[in-house]
Amino acid sequence: MDRARPLVSRLARRLRAVLSLSAGALVAPACDTLLGDPDRVIALELVGGTSRTIAVGDTLQLVVRAITAAGDSVPDAPVVWSLLDTGVVGIRLESLTGRVIGEAPDTGRVRASYENLHSDPVKITVVTAAPTSHAPAAPDDAIDGLALQTRRHEAARR
């Protein structure tokens, strides 16, 4: 019986070595199956916020990054943009570029898609353009005079 013990011990070590090699060979393909192709796009990341405001007549360029399983960005991923809300007439969207044009006061949601992935929606609010002031610009002398008065006032306070 004592003579058999070293033989069993050696066999047990060899069996453990074989099993650990086999397990490693089984785990590697399983990881590839779980993770898949590291170059496949797994997420769309919006650049900028999820709420934007533009004035009538202005344009806005929406940007989204396609991110791979390896964490890399795919700059040429064919992303398509779509307007989620029906009945929105104040927003014009160029679906292949993500360019938004404010045509009338309105609010709508836009999102990017790539294959079966979708970005978070972006709320676009188009507001009436602020009126521009037609008051003449202050001459340089008036600005210089104001600066001089400010300096005199500060000196008097000391």
Secondary structure, 3 states (H helix, E strand, C coil): CCCHHHHHHHHHHHHHHHHHHHHHHHHHHHHHHHHCCCCCEEEEEEECCCEEEEECCCEEECEEEEEECCCCEECCCCCEEEECCCCCCCEEEECCCCEEEECCCEEEEEEEEECCEECCCEEEEEECCCCCCCCCCCCHHHHHHHHHHHHHHHHHHC
